[in-house]
Amino acid sequence: MISPICCAARRCSLVALLLASAVLPSFAANEIGKTIIVVRTVTGTLATEVRQLVINDGVAQNELIATAADAASEIEFVDGTKLTLGPRARVVLDKFVYDPDPSKGAFFLSVSEGVFRFVTGTMAHQSYSIKTPNGTVGVRGTVFNMLVFSDSSIVQVVDGEVFGTAADGAPRTFRRGEYFTMRQATGPSGHDDKTTIDAQVALMDYYVNGQQFAGFGLGSTPQTPIFPRSNTSVSPTRP
């Protein structure tokens, strides 16, 4: 004979299982992509729920993705777009609409700080919009790196074309191999800005790809380099 205590325990377990099975498909239905690389502490915040992400976790529209000072991640979205985040990066996945017709899709991000790499997927170029504190970035079949501060955003175009529109409202287009900086206006980056983003991209690649950085092997953690800047700003790599 089964005791009342055992029956109650079984009922509680069954209820918990049913609740879990109800929640998981719901989140899965809202997934817009998955983490394919997670290095150390990477969190996802959706409404009031904060979770620590691991490899193959789904991400959802309106979710805030954040990395710790010694962390990095890469997310692949259902259209093939890839977003790589370096240390101390914060991005909100504002809107993602996938449609088999590329011209009907939409992908909007808000980036508040940190270093990133963005590789476009199958959506039409006009479907992408990346908002920073200093302006908006649009793409045309593109791979680019971006470093965002509170007062400026630096972009390195790796492939394709990227256009930036700063506070003055005048868009400017840059092509493969070029760098540009958005402040009050958008213009070619100076030497300090180029040096800064190159160093931060190297640090991001160290974490994501296990590459050596400034003489450090895989068993060591490099110190985040801080380079002089032409203007006062709050670096996302400072404590």
C-alpha positions in Angstrom: 0.0 0.0 0.0 1.3 3.4 -1.0 1.4 5.9 1.9 -0.4 9.3 1.6 3.0 11.0 1.9 4.3 9.2 -1.2 1.2 10.0 -3.2 1.5 13.7 -2.3 5.2 13.7 -3.3 4.4 12.1 -6.6 1.6 14.6 -7.3 4.0 17.5 -6.5 6.6 16.1 -8.9 4.0 15.6 -11.6 2.8 19.2 -11.2 6.4 20.5 -11.4 7.1 18.5 -14.5 3.9 19.8 -16.2 4.8 23.4 -15.3 8.3 23.0 -16.7 7.0 21.4 -19.9 4.5 24.3 -20.3 7.1 27.0 -19.9 9.9 25.5 -22.1 7.8 25.2 -25.3 6.5 28.7 -24.7 10.0 30.1 -24.5 11.1 27.9 -27.4 8.3 29.3 -29.6 9.7 32.9 -28.9 13.3 32.0 -29.6 14.9 34.2 -32.3 18.4 32.6 -32.0 20.8 30.5 -29.9 24.1 31.0 -28.2 26.8 29.1 -30.0 29.7 30.4 -27.8 29.5 31.3 -24.1 32.7 32.2 -22.3 32.3 32.6 -18.5 29.5 34.8 -17.2 26.9 35.9 -19.8 23.4 36.8 -18.7 20.0 37.2 -20.4 17.4 39.5 -18.8 13.8 39.4 -20.1 11.3 41.5 -18.1 12.2 40.7 -14.5 13.8 37.3 -15.1 17.6 37.1 -15.2 19.3 33.9 -16.2 22.9 32.8 -16.8 23.3 31.6 -20.4 25.1 28.5 -21.5 25.8 27.1 -25.0 22.7 26.4 -27.1 20.4 28.5 -24.9 17.7 30.3 -26.9 17.4 34.1 -26.8 14.2 36.1 -27.3 13.0 39.4 -28.6 13.4 42.3 -26.1 16.0 40.3 -24.1 19.0 42.2 -22.7 22.3 40.2 -23.2 25.2 41.2 -21.1 28.7 39.9 -20.6 31.0 40.2 -17.5 34.4 41.9 -17.6 36.1 38.6 -18.5 33.4 37.1 -20.7 32.2 36.9 -24.3 29.5 35.2 -26.3 28.4 34.6 -29.9 24.7 34.3 -30.9 23.4 33.0 -34.2 19.9 34.1 -35.2 17.4 32.1 -37.2 18.2 34.1 -40.4 21.9 33.3 -40.1 22.9 36.7 -38.6 25.7 36.4 -36.1 26.4 38.7 -33.2 29.6 38.4 -31.2 29.9 40.2 -27.8 33.2 41.0 -26.1 33.8 41.8 -22.4 31.4 44.2 -20.7 29.0 44.4 -23.6 25.3 45.1 -23.3 22.8 44.8 -26.2 19.0 44.6 -26.3 17.4 42.5 -29.0 14.6 45.0 -29.6 12.8 43.5 -32.6 13.3 40.4 -34.7 10.8 39.4 -37.4 11.8 36.5 -39.6 10.1 35.9 -43.0 11.1 33.5 -45.8 10.9 36.6 -48.0 14.0 38.5 -46.9 12.5 41.9 -47.8 9.8 41.4 -45.1 12.1 40.7 -42.2 13.3 43.2 -39.5 16.1 43.1 -37.0 16.6 46.0 -34.6 19.2 46.1 -31.8 20.1 48.7 -29.1 23.7 48.6 -28.0 24.7 50.6 -24.9 28.3 49.7 -24.4 31.1 47.2 -25.3 32.7 45.7 -28.3 30.8 43.7 -30.9 31.1 41.9 -34.3 28.0 41.8 -36.5 27.7 39.5 -39.5 24.5 39.9 -41.5 22.3 37.0 -42.4 19.7 36.5 -45.2 17.5 39.5 -44.5 17.5 42.5 -46.9 20.0 45.2 -45.9 17.2 47.7 -45.0 15.9 45.3 -42.4 18.8 45.9 -40.1 19.1 48.8 -37.7 21.5 49.1 -34.8 21.0 51.9 -32.3 23.8 53.3 -30.1 23.9 56.2 -27.7 25.6 58.2 -30.5 23.5 57.4 -33.5 22.2 54.6 -35.7 24.1 52.1 -37.9 22.7 50.5 -41.0 24.3 47.8 -43.2 24.6 46.5 -46.8 25.7 42.9 -46.9 28.1 43.4 -44.1 30.7 42.3 -41.5 31.8 44.9 -39.1 33.2 45.5 -35.6 31.9 48.2 -33.3 33.0 49.6 -30.0 30.4 51.7 -28.1 31.1 54.3 -25.4 28.7 56.7 -23.8 29.9 59.6 -26.0 31.1 57.9 -29.2 30.8 54.8 -31.3 33.7 53.5 -33.4 33.1 51.2 -36.4 35.5 49.1 -38.4 34.1 47.8 -41.7 35.5 44.4 -42.4 33.4 43.6 -45.5 30.5 45.2 -47.4 29.2 48.7 -46.5 28.1 50.3 -43.3 26.5 53.7 -42.9 26.3 55.8 -39.7 23.9 58.5 -38.8 24.8 60.6 -35.8 23.0 63.4 -34.0 23.3 65.8 -37.0 21.1 63.5 -39.0 23.5 63.2 -42.0 24.2 59.6 -42.9 27.7 58.7 -44.3 28.7 55.5 -45.9 32.0 53.6 -45.4 33.4 50.6 -47.1 35.6 47.6 -46.5 38.8 48.5 -44.6 37.5 51.9 -43.4 36.9 53.1 -39.9 34.4 55.7 -38.8 33.4 57.3 -35.5 30.0 58.7 -34.5 29.8 61.6 -32.1 27.8 64.7 -32.9 28.6 63.9 -36.5 29.9 60.9 -38.4 33.4 60.9 -39.9 36.5 58.9 -40.5 38.2 57.7 -37.3 41.4 59.1 -36.1 44.5 57.2 -35.0 43.5 56.9 -31.3 40.0 55.6 -32.2 41.5 53.0 -34.6 44.0 51.8 -32.1 41.3 51.5 -29.4 38.9 49.4 -31.4 41.6 47.2 -32.8 42.8 46.4 -29.2 39.3 45.7 -28.0 38.5 43.5 -31.0 41.7 41.5 -30.3 40.6 41.0 -26.7 37.2 39.8 -27.9 38.8 37.4 -30.2 41.0 36.1 -27.4 38.0 35.1 -25.4 35.8 33.9 -28.3 38.4 32.0 -30.3 41.1 31.2 -27.8 43.6 33.2 -29.7 46.8 34.5 -28.1 46.7 38.1 -27.1 49.7 40.3 -26.4 51.9 37.3 -25.6 49.4 35.6 -23.3 48.8 31.9 -23.8 45.5 30.1 -23.3 46.3 29.5 -19.6 46.5 33.2 -18.9 44.0 36.1 -18.9 45.2 39.3 -20.5 44.8 42.6 -18.8 42.3 44.7 -20.8 44.3 47.4 -22.6 43.2 51.0 -22.1 44.4 53.4 -24.8 44.4 57.2 -24.6 41.4 58.7 -26.3 41.0 62.1 -28.0 38.0 62.9 -25.8 36.8 62.2 -22.3 34.6 59.1 -22.1 33.6 56.2 -19.9 35.3 53.1 -21.3 33.2 49.9 -21.1 36.4 48.1 -20.1 37.1 50.1 -17.0 35.7 49.0 -13.6 
